[in-house]
Amino acid sequence: MKILVVDDDPLFLELAASLLNSLGYNRLHFAKSADDALSQIEQAATPFDCFLLDIQMPGMDGIELCACIRDIETYRHTPIVMLTAMTEKHYVDGAFQAGASDYITKPIERIEVKARMRNVEALLAERSHTGLVSQQLKNAEIDFGKSVRFEDPVLLHDAAWVLPFSSLENYVLRLGNMRLFNTVAYGFHIENAPEIHARASGLEFIDMLTDVSRAIRDALSAFPSFLSYAGYGDFCALVPKLAHFDRSFAQLQINDALQLTA
């Protein structure tokens, strides 16, 4: 992987370099500010495969930088891991809302970094598979429906509001049990998803998932929330526990919106 590490602390950059090298990652690049990072991204001959970002930096902070990277089409689904001393929930929420894939708190430990980087590798493999299938679907007349497996939590490239399922899992793990007490998970099931998958092309199935995700997003627009596709025609959303979320009304909203797109 070609990795860009961004932190304003030179000592931490040295520590990160030593640790990542010991884990076998040696295509490392370093930036001491968000502006430096964006400049390197713009000038890179080949794209970066992963970003490790500090949050507290002079000028633009790491969360703002994360959002800027996500606005670049090439990096819409590139793994972004926050490496920070900030543990407060609003920092965690802000990072994942900006598009972070994972969140590691300092001081960093070798075992944890190793595990999280393995997750990054898995996310890259998933992104590569999804991207290849999507390109095949767009460029060929052949029906690649079987290439989009029904059980897979596929990435929806045209739905930036949908977190990869692995990122949602990472967010839940980062919150911990006490913070999760104030959060409710809602599931959204597409009742006829197996039939749609069986008769539609892969591209048509992904387009359908994107339409459903948009309808769910609009139904949740009044609440701070995270949405992810979990496979099997199921979406999962995290909503604050005290939010007055009317499930029956949301179901009507979603179904009405889908009727308009049919």
C-alpha positions as CSV (number, residue, x, y, z in Angstrom):
1,M,0.0,0.0,0.0
2,K,1.0,3.6,-0.7
3,I,0.3,5.3,2.6
4,L,0.2,9.0,3.5
5,V,0.6,9.8,7.2
6,V,-0.4,13.3,8.2
7,D,0.6,14.7,11.7
8,D,2.1,18.0,12.8
9,D,4.3,16.2,15.4
10,P,7.7,15.2,13.9
11,L,8.3,12.7,16.7
12,F,5.0,10.9,16.0
13,L,5.8,10.7,12.3
14,E,9.1,9.0,13.2
15,L,7.2,6.6,15.5
16,A,4.6,5.9,12.9
17,A,7.3,5.2,10.3
18,S,9.1,2.8,12.5
19,L,6.0,0.9,13.5
20,L,4.6,0.7,10.0
21,N,7.9,-0.4,8.6
22,S,8.1,-3.2,11.2
23,L,4.7,-4.4,10.0
24,G,5.9,-4.5,6.4
25,Y,4.5,-1.2,5.1
26,N,7.3,0.7,3.4
27,R,5.7,2.8,0.8
28,L,5.3,5.6,3.3
29,H,4.8,9.4,2.6
30,F,4.5,12.0,5.3
31,A,2.9,15.4,5.6
32,K,3.1,17.9,8.5
33,S,-0.2,19.8,7.7
34,A,-3.4,19.4,5.8
35,D,-2.2,21.8,3.2
36,D,1.0,19.8,2.7
37,A,-1.2,16.6,2.5
38,L,-3.5,18.1,-0.2
39,S,-0.5,19.3,-2.2
40,Q,1.0,15.8,-2.1
41,I,-2.3,14.3,-3.1
42,E,-2.6,16.7,-6.1
43,Q,1.0,16.0,-7.3
44,A,1.0,12.3,-6.7
45,A,1.9,10.3,-9.9
46,T,-0.1,7.3,-8.6
47,P,-2.9,7.6,-6.1
48,F,-2.5,6.8,-2.4
49,D,-4.1,3.6,-1.1
50,C,-4.6,4.7,2.5
51,F,-4.5,7.8,4.7
52,L,-3.6,8.0,8.4
53,L,-4.7,11.4,9.8
54,D,-4.2,13.2,13.0
55,I,-7.1,15.4,14.1
56,Q,-5.6,18.3,16.0
57,M,-3.4,20.3,13.6
58,P,-2.8,24.0,13.0
59,G,-5.0,25.4,10.3
60,M,-7.3,22.8,8.8
61,D,-7.8,19.9,11.2
62,G,-7.8,16.2,10.4
63,I,-11.6,15.9,10.2
64,E,-11.8,18.8,7.7
65,L,-9.0,17.2,5.7
66,C,-10.8,13.9,5.7
67,A,-13.9,15.6,4.2
68,C,-11.7,17.3,1.6
69,I,-10.1,13.9,0.6
70,R,-13.6,12.3,0.3
71,D,-14.6,15.2,-2.1
72,I,-11.9,14.0,-4.5
73,E,-13.5,11.4,-6.8
74,T,-10.4,9.1,-6.8
75,Y,-10.5,8.9,-3.0
76,R,-14.3,8.5,-2.5
77,H,-13.8,5.1,-0.9
78,T,-10.1,5.0,-0.1
79,P,-9.5,3.9,3.6
80,I,-8.9,6.8,5.9
81,V,-7.8,6.0,9.5
82,M,-7.8,8.7,12.1
83,L,-4.7,8.5,14.4
84,T,-5.5,10.9,17.3
85,A,-5.4,11.6,21.0
86,M,-9.0,12.8,20.8
87,T,-11.4,10.4,22.5
88,E,-14.5,12.5,23.0
89,K,-17.6,11.3,21.2
90,H,-18.1,14.4,19.1
91,Y,-14.6,13.9,17.6
92,V,-15.5,10.2,16.8
93,D,-18.8,11.2,15.3
94,G,-17.3,14.1,13.3
95,A,-14.6,11.8,11.9
96,F,-17.0,9.1,10.7
97,Q,-19.4,11.7,9.4
98,A,-16.6,13.2,7.3
99,G,-15.9,9.7,5.9
100,A,-13.3,8.1,8.1
101,S,-13.0,4.3,7.8
102,D,-11.5,3.7,11.2
103,Y,-10.3,5.5,14.4
104,I,-7.3,4.7,16.5
105,T,-6.4,6.7,19.7
106,K,-2.9,7.6,20.8
107,P,-0.7,6.3,22.3
108,I,-0.8,3.7,19.5
109,E,0.0,0.0,20.2
110,R,1.6,-2.3,17.7
111,I,-1.1,-5.1,18.0
112,E,-3.9,-2.7,17.5
113,V,-2.3,-0.9,14.5
114,K,-1.5,-4.3,12.9
115,A,-5.2,-5.4,13.3
116,R,-6.5,-2.1,11.9
117,M,-4.2,-2.2,8.9
118,R,-5.4,-5.7,8.1
119,N,-8.9,-4.3,8.1
120,V,-7.6,-1.6,5.7
121,E,-6.3,-4.3,3.4
122,A,-9.6,-6.1,3.5
123,L,-11.4,-2.9,2.7
124,L,-9.1,-2.2,-0.2
125,A,-9.7,-5.7,-1.6
126,E,-13.5,-5.2,-1.2
127,R,-13.3,-1.8,-3.0
128,S,-11.2,-3.3,-5.8
129,H,-13.7,-6.1,-6.3
130,T,-16.6,-3.8,-6.3
131,G,-14.9,-1.3,-8.6
132,L,-14.0,-4.1,-11.1
133,V,-17.5,-5.4,-11.1
134,S,-19.0,-1.9,-11.5
135,Q,-16.7,-1.2,-14.4
136,Q,-17.5,-4.5,-16.1
137,L,-21.2,-3.8,-15.7
138,K,-20.9,-0.4,-17.3
139,N,-18.6,-1.5,-20.1
140,A,-20.1,-4.8,-21.2
141,E,-23.4,-6.0,-22.6
142,I,-23.1,-9.3,-20.6
143,D,-25.3,-9.7,-17.5
144,F,-22.9,-9.7,-14.5
145,G,-25.7,-10.2,-12.0
146,K,-23.9,-13.2,-10.5
147,S,-20.8,-11.1,-9.9
148,V,-22.8,-9.0,-7.3
149,R,-23.4,-11.6,-4.6
150,F,-26.6,-11.1,-2.7
151,E,-24.9,-11.6,0.7
152,D,-22.2,-9.1,0.1
153,P,-22.2,-5.6,1.8
154,V,-21.3,-4.0,-1.5
155,L,-20.0,-0.5,-1.7
156,L,-22.5,2.0,-3.3
157,H,-20.2,4.3,-5.2
158,D,-22.9,6.7,-6.1
159,A,-24.2,7.0,-2.5
160,A,-21.6,9.0,-0.5
161,W,-24.0,9.1,2.4
162,V,-23.7,5.3,2.9
163,L,-20.8,4.1,5.1
164,P,-19.0,0.9,4.2
165,F,-20.3,-1.7,6.6
166,S,-16.8,-2.3,8.0
167,S,-16.7,1.5,8.9
168,L,-20.0,1.2,10.7
169,E,-18.6,-1.7,12.7
170,N,-15.5,0.2,13.5
171,Y,-17.6,3.2,14.7
172,V,-19.6,1.0,17.0
173,L,-16.5,-0.6,18.5
174,R,-14.9,2.8,19.0
175,L,-18.0,4.1,20.9
176,G,-17.9,1.3,23.5
177,N,-20.9,0.0,25.6
178,M,-21.5,3.1,27.7
179,R,-21.8,5.4,24.7
180,L,-23.8,2.9,22.8
181,F,-26.4,3.1,25.5
182,N,-27.5,6.4,24.0
183,T,-27.7,5.0,20.5
184,V,-30.4,2.9,18.7
185,A,-29.8,0.7,15.7
186,Y,-32.7,0.4,13.1
187,G,-32.8,-2.2,10.4
188,F,-34.4,-1.6,7.0
189,H,-35.2,-4.7,5.0
190,I,-36.0,-4.8,1.3
191,E,-38.8,-7.4,1.3
192,N,-38.4,-8.6,-2.3
193,A,-34.6,-8.2,-2.5
194,P,-33.9,-11.9,-3.3
195,E,-36.3,-11.8,-6.3
196,I,-34.9,-8.5,-7.6
197,H,-31.3,-9.9,-7.3
198,A,-32.3,-13.1,-9.1
199,R,-33.9,-11.3,-12.2
200,A,-31.9,-8.1,-12.4
201,S,-28.4,-7.4,-13.7
202,G,-25.7,-6.5,-11.2
203,L,-25.9,-2.9,-12.2
204,E,-29.6,-2.8,-11.9
205,F,-29.4,-4.3,-8.4
206,I,-26.8,-1.8,-7.3
207,D,-28.9,1.0,-8.7
208,M,-31.9,-0.3,-6.7
209,L,-29.8,-0.3,-3.5
210,T,-28.7,3.2,-4.2
211,D,-32.4,4.4,-4.7
212,V,-33.4,2.7,-1.4
213,S,-30.5,4.2,0.5
214,R,-31.5,7.7,-0.8
215,A,-35.1,7.1,0.4
216,I,-33.8,6.0,3.9
217,R,-31.4,9.0,4.1
218,D,-34.3,11.4,3.3
219,A,-36.5,9.7,6.0
220,L,-33.7,10.1,8.5
221,S,-32.8,13.7,7.5
222,A,-34.2,15.2,10.7
223,F,-31.8,13.1,12.9
224,P,-28.0,12.8,13.1
225,S,-27.5,9.2,11.9
226,F,-25.2,6.8,10.2
227,L,-26.4,4.5,7.4
228,S,-24.7,1.4,6.0
229,Y,-25.6,-1.5,3.7
230,A,-25.1,-4.9,5.3
231,G,-25.8,-7.3,2.5
232,Y,-28.9,-9.5,2.0
233,G,-31.0,-6.5,1.1
234,D,-30.6,-5.1,4.6
235,F,-29.6,-1.6,5.7
236,C,-28.6,-0.5,9.2
237,A,-28.9,3.0,10.6
238,L,-27.7,4.3,14.0
239,V,-29.8,7.1,15.5
240,P,-29.6,8.9,18.9
241,K,-31.8,7.1,21.5
242,L,-33.7,10.2,22.4
243,A,-34.6,11.1,18.8
244,H,-38.4,10.9,18.2
245,F,-38.2,8.5,15.3
246,D,-41.5,7.2,14.1
247,R,-40.8,3.9,12.4
248,S,-44.2,3.5,10.8
249,F,-44.1,7.0,9.4
250,A,-40.5,6.4,8.1
251,Q,-41.7,3.2,6.4
252,L,-44.4,5.1,4.6
253,Q,-42.0,7.9,3.6
254,I,-39.5,5.4,2.2
255,N,-42.1,3.3,0.3
256,D,-43.7,6.5,-1.1
257,A,-40.3,7.7,-2.3
258,L,-39.6,4.4,-4.0
259,Q,-42.9,4.4,-5.7
260,L,-41.9,7.7,-7.3
261,T,-38.6,6.2,-8.6
262,A,-40.3,3.0,-9.9
